[in-house]
């Protein structure tokens, strides 16, 4: 019988270690939508940096369809922004968006963030990675951050943004979150020992410190996804799409039957549509600096 890790590796063989097929058109649209929601919730692409005049070259790791990189390039025209992603489809879409928006200061390349990055030493002033825990096994973080440190200029910034699973007041929604955390823990994607959470957020500071970063800082964000709030409908639709795209993971790694998954999905959809639904989504950005000497 296959272990949880062997099951997830077999399931994700065609798309690296990402838990949803990266070439799926629905996933492309979901990532673009989710990225926009997250950036809005945090107040912009770089809300914690009041002065970006000292930055020139920025790398966005696992850029997906390019949302964050494109917004950054449009907001700060003096920057040269590069986005990388493992998905050819995502990169082609991002390039099309850049051409449509007539942004000449942003480019996109196909590249696997789990392998050595094809950039020279000290190429970037800022390296951004958002929500990479969806494809980054816990054991791979140290090597990835060492690569980031290698291509970061002295005094440059490595910036990580992650989210844990949302919390809410409804049983089926909570059960699906717990089951997802269980599956991800079995597969080696989390830092959790209880299997109830991803526990990526409390690890970000230590990961940067262990990599050699200094002057590490953090900023937390909370977005209400409760019924009746301004962006409730956006988060509701995003959540439903996410669950459907995660169905193969729930069936093959978590071990749910299709009947059980469908029952929980329909119950969660009804719960989240009820006016009494209350929920919160948390984000944490942690950034540190490469030593100058």
VEXDREN-2710 file (C-alpha; in Angstrom, 1 decimal):
% VEXDREN-2710
k/r/px/py/pz
1/UNK/0.0/0.0/0.0
2/UNK/1.3/3.5/-0.9
3/UNK/2.2/5.9/1.8
4/UNK/0.6/9.4/1.8
5/UNK/3.8/10.8/0.4
6/UNK/4.0/8.2/-2.4
7/UNK/0.3/8.8/-3.2
8/UNK/0.7/12.5/-3.5
9/UNK/3.9/12.1/-5.6
10/UNK/2.0/9.8/-8.0
11/UNK/-1.0/12.2/-8.1
12/UNK/1.2/15.2/-8.9
13/UNK/3.7/13.5/-11.2
14/UNK/2.6/15.5/-14.2
15/UNK/2.6/18.9/-12.5
16/UNK/5.6/18.9/-10.2
17/UNK/4.5/19.0/-6.6
18/UNK/1.6/21.4/-7.0
19/UNK/-1.5/20.0/-5.5
20/UNK/-3.7/21.3/-8.4
21/UNK/-3.0/20.8/-12.1
22/UNK/-1.0/23.9/-13.1
23/UNK/-2.2/23.6/-16.7
24/UNK/-5.9/23.7/-15.8
25/UNK/-7.7/26.7/-17.2
26/UNK/-9.9/26.9/-14.2
27/UNK/-6.9/27.0/-11.9
28/UNK/-5.4/29.8/-14.0
29/UNK/-8.5/31.9/-13.5
30/UNK/-8.7/31.0/-9.8
31/UNK/-5.1/32.0/-9.2
32/UNK/-5.6/35.3/-10.9
33/UNK/-8.7/36.0/-8.8
34/UNK/-7.2/34.8/-5.6
35/UNK/-4.0/36.9/-6.1
36/UNK/-6.1/40.0/-6.7
37/UNK/-8.2/39.4/-3.6
38/UNK/-5.0/38.9/-1.5
39/UNK/-3.3/42.0/-2.9
40/UNK/-6.4/44.1/-2.2
41/UNK/-6.7/42.7/1.4
42/UNK/-3.0/43.7/2.0
43/UNK/-3.3/47.2/0.5
44/UNK/-1.1/46.8/-2.6
45/UNK/1.8/44.7/-3.9
46/UNK/4.4/46.1/-1.5
47/UNK/2.4/47.8/1.3
48/UNK/5.1/47.4/4.0
49/UNK/7.8/49.2/2.0
50/UNK/7.3/53.0/2.0
51/UNK/10.4/53.7/-0.2
52/UNK/11.1/51.5/-3.2
53/UNK/13.4/54.0/-4.9
54/UNK/16.5/51.9/-4.1
55/UNK/15.0/48.8/-5.8
56/UNK/15.7/48.1/-9.5
57/UNK/15.3/44.4/-10.2
58/UNK/12.6/42.3/-8.7
59/UNK/11.9/38.5/-9.0
60/UNK/8.4/37.0/-8.4
61/UNK/8.7/33.3/-7.7
62/UNK/5.8/31.1/-8.8
63/UNK/4.1/34.1/-10.4
64/UNK/1.2/32.0/-11.8
65/UNK/-0.7/34.1/-14.4
66/UNK/1.4/37.2/-13.4
67/UNK/-1.1/39.2/-11.3
68/UNK/1.3/40.4/-8.6
69/UNK/4.2/41.0/-11.0
70/UNK/2.0/43.0/-13.4
71/UNK/0.6/45.2/-10.7
72/UNK/4.0/45.9/-9.3
73/UNK/5.4/46.8/-12.7
74/UNK/2.4/49.1/-13.4
75/UNK/2.7/50.8/-10.0
76/UNK/6.4/51.3/-10.1
77/UNK/7.5/51.9/-13.7
78/UNK/11.2/52.2/-12.7
79/UNK/11.4/48.6/-11.7
80/UNK/12.5/45.7/-13.9
81/UNK/10.2/42.8/-12.8
82/UNK/10.7/39.1/-13.7
83/UNK/8.1/36.5/-13.0
84/UNK/8.9/32.7/-13.1
85/UNK/6.5/29.8/-13.0
86/UNK/6.7/26.1/-13.8
87/UNK/3.5/26.3/-16.0
88/UNK/3.9/27.1/-19.7
89/UNK/0.3/28.1/-19.9
90/UNK/0.6/30.5/-16.9
91/UNK/3.6/32.2/-18.4
92/UNK/2.0/32.6/-21.8
93/UNK/-1.1/34.1/-20.2
94/UNK/1.1/36.5/-18.1
95/UNK/3.0/37.6/-21.3
96/UNK/-0.3/38.2/-23.1
97/UNK/-1.5/40.4/-20.2
98/UNK/1.8/42.3/-20.1
99/UNK/1.5/43.0/-23.9
100/UNK/-2.2/44.0/-23.5
101/UNK/-1.3/46.4/-20.7
102/UNK/1.8/47.7/-22.7
103/UNK/4.1/47.0/-19.8
104/UNK/7.6/46.8/-21.1
105/UNK/9.3/46.6/-17.6
106/UNK/8.1/43.1/-16.8
107/UNK/9.0/39.7/-18.4
108/UNK/8.1/36.1/-17.6
109/UNK/10.1/32.8/-17.9
110/UNK/9.2/29.1/-17.4
111/UNK/11.3/27.9/-14.4
112/UNK/10.9/25.4/-11.6
113/UNK/11.4/27.0/-8.2
114/UNK/12.3/23.6/-6.7
115/UNK/15.5/23.4/-8.8
116/UNK/18.5/25.7/-9.0
117/UNK/17.3/29.1/-10.4
118/UNK/18.8/30.1/-13.8
119/UNK/20.0/33.5/-12.7
120/UNK/23.5/34.8/-11.9
121/UNK/24.6/35.5/-8.4
122/UNK/23.3/38.8/-7.0
123/UNK/20.8/39.5/-9.8
124/UNK/17.9/41.0/-7.8
125/UNK/17.2/43.6/-5.2
126/UNK/14.0/42.0/-4.0
127/UNK/12.8/38.4/-4.3
128/UNK/9.1/37.8/-3.7
129/UNK/7.3/34.5/-3.1
130/UNK/3.6/34.4/-2.3
131/UNK/1.7/31.3/-1.4
132/UNK/4.4/28.8/-2.4
133/UNK/3.5/26.3/0.3
134/UNK/0.9/24.9/-2.2
135/UNK/3.9/23.3/-4.0
136/UNK/6.8/23.6/-1.6
137/UNK/7.4/20.5/0.6
138/UNK/8.5/21.4/4.0
139/UNK/11.9/19.7/3.4
140/UNK/12.5/21.9/0.3
141/UNK/12.3/25.3/2.0
142/UNK/15.9/25.6/3.2
143/UNK/17.4/24.8/-0.3
144/UNK/15.0/27.2/-2.0
145/UNK/15.8/30.0/0.4
146/UNK/19.5/29.4/-0.1
147/UNK/19.0/29.9/-3.8
148/UNK/17.1/33.1/-3.1
149/UNK/20.0/34.3/-1.0
150/UNK/22.4/33.5/-3.8
151/UNK/20.7/35.5/-6.4
152/UNK/19.8/38.4/-4.0
153/UNK/22.2/41.4/-3.9
154/UNK/23.8/42.4/-0.6
155/UNK/21.3/44.5/1.3
156/UNK/18.5/43.1/-0.8
157/UNK/15.2/41.7/0.4
158/UNK/13.6/38.2/0.5
159/UNK/9.9/38.5/1.0
160/UNK/7.5/35.7/1.8
161/UNK/3.7/35.8/2.0
162/UNK/1.6/32.8/3.1
163/UNK/-1.9/32.1/4.4
164/UNK/-3.2/29.4/6.7
165/UNK/-6.5/27.8/6.0
166/UNK/-9.5/30.1/6.7
167/UNK/-11.5/29.7/9.9
168/UNK/-15.3/29.9/10.1
169/UNK/-18.3/29.0/12.1
170/UNK/-19.7/26.1/10.0
171/UNK/-19.1/22.4/10.5
172/UNK/-18.7/21.1/6.9
173/UNK/-16.4/24.0/6.0
174/UNK/-14.3/23.3/9.0
175/UNK/-14.2/19.6/8.4
176/UNK/-13.0/20.1/4.8
177/UNK/-10.3/22.4/6.1
178/UNK/-9.2/19.9/8.7
179/UNK/-9.2/17.1/6.1
180/UNK/-7.1/19.2/3.7
181/UNK/-4.6/19.9/6.5
182/UNK/-4.4/16.2/7.3
183/UNK/-3.7/15.3/3.7
184/UNK/-1.1/18.0/3.3
185/UNK/0.6/17.0/6.5
186/UNK/0.7/13.3/5.4
187/UNK/2.2/14.5/2.1
188/UNK/4.9/16.5/3.7
189/UNK/3.7/20.0/2.8
190/UNK/3.2/21.4/6.3
191/UNK/5.2/21.9/9.5
192/UNK/2.3/20.7/11.7
193/UNK/2.6/17.9/14.2
194/UNK/-1.1/18.0/15.1
195/UNK/-2.3/17.8/11.5
196/UNK/-5.0/20.4/12.3
197/UNK/-3.2/23.4/10.6
198/UNK/-0.5/24.0/8.0
199/UNK/1.7/25.8/10.6
200/UNK/3.7/27.5/7.8
201/UNK/3.0/31.0/9.1
202/UNK/5.0/30.7/12.4
203/UNK/7.9/29.1/10.5
204/UNK/8.5/31.9/8.0
205/UNK/10.7/34.0/10.4
206/UNK/12.8/31.0/11.5
207/UNK/13.2/29.9/7.8
208/UNK/14.5/33.3/6.8
209/UNK/16.8/33.5/9.9
210/UNK/18.2/30.0/9.3
211/UNK/18.9/31.0/5.7
212/UNK/21.0/33.9/6.9
213/UNK/18.7/36.9/6.6
214/UNK/18.9/39.7/9.0
215/UNK/16.6/42.6/10.2
216/UNK/13.6/40.3/9.8
217/UNK/10.2/41.9/10.0
218/UNK/6.6/40.8/9.6
219/UNK/3.1/42.2/9.0
220/UNK/-0.1/40.3/9.5
221/UNK/-3.4/40.8/7.7
222/UNK/-7.0/39.6/8.4
223/UNK/-9.7/39.6/5.7
224/UNK/-13.3/39.1/6.7
225/UNK/-15.0/36.5/4.4
226/UNK/-18.3/36.7/6.3
227/UNK/-21.7/37.0/4.6
228/UNK/-22.6/40.6/4.0
229/UNK/-19.0/41.9/3.9
230/UNK/-17.8/43.7/0.8
231/UNK/-15.7/40.9/-0.7
232/UNK/-17.7/38.0/0.6
233/UNK/-19.1/37.0/-2.8
234/UNK/-15.6/36.9/-4.3
235/UNK/-14.2/34.7/-1.6
236/UNK/-17.3/32.5/-1.7
237/UNK/-16.9/31.8/-5.4
238/UNK/-13.1/31.3/-5.1
239/UNK/-13.6/28.8/-2.3
240/UNK/-16.1/26.7/-4.3
241/UNK/-13.8/26.6/-7.3
242/UNK/-10.8/25.7/-5.0
243/UNK/-12.7/22.7/-3.5
244/UNK/-13.7/21.4/-6.9
245/UNK/-10.1/21.6/-8.2
246/UNK/-8.9/19.9/-5.0
247/UNK/-11.3/17.0/-5.4
248/UNK/-8.6/14.6/-6.7
249/UNK/-6.4/15.4/-3.7
250/UNK/-9.3/14.7/-1.3
251/UNK/-10.0/11.4/-3.0
252/UNK/-6.5/10.0/-3.6
253/UNK/-4.5/11.5/-0.8
254/UNK/-6.9/12.2/2.0
255/UNK/-8.8/9.0/1.2
256/UNK/-12.4/10.3/1.0
257/UNK/-14.9/8.5/-1.1
258/UNK/-16.5/10.4/-3.9
259/UNK/-19.8/10.2/-2.1
260/UNK/-18.4/11.6/1.1
261/UNK/-16.6/14.4/-0.7
262/UNK/-19.8/15.4/-2.7
263/UNK/-21.8/15.4/0.5
264/UNK/-19.3/17.6/2.4
265/UNK/-19.0/19.9/-0.7
266/UNK/-22.8/20.4/-1.0
267/UNK/-23.1/21.0/2.7
268/UNK/-20.3/23.5/2.8
269/UNK/-21.7/25.3/-0.2
270/UNK/-25.0/25.6/1.6
271/UNK/-23.4/26.7/4.8
272/UNK/-21.2/29.4/3.2
273/UNK/-24.3/30.7/1.3
274/UNK/-26.2/31.2/4.6
275/UNK/-26.5/34.7/5.9
276/UNK/-25.1/33.5/9.3
277/UNK/-21.8/32.4/7.8
278/UNK/-18.8/34.1/9.5
279/UNK/-15.2/33.5/8.5
280/UNK/-11.7/35.0/8.5
281/UNK/-8.7/34.6/6.1
282/UNK/-5.3/35.4/7.5
283/UNK/-2.1/36.4/5.6
284/UNK/1.4/37.0/6.9
285/UNK/4.2/38.7/5.1
286/UNK/7.7/38.2/6.5
287/UNK/10.7/39.8/4.9
288/UNK/14.4/39.9/5.7
289/UNK/17.6/41.4/4.3
290/UNK/20.7/39.7/2.9
291/UNK/23.7/40.9/4.9
292/UNK/25.8/43.5/3.1
293/UNK/29.1/41.8/4.0
END
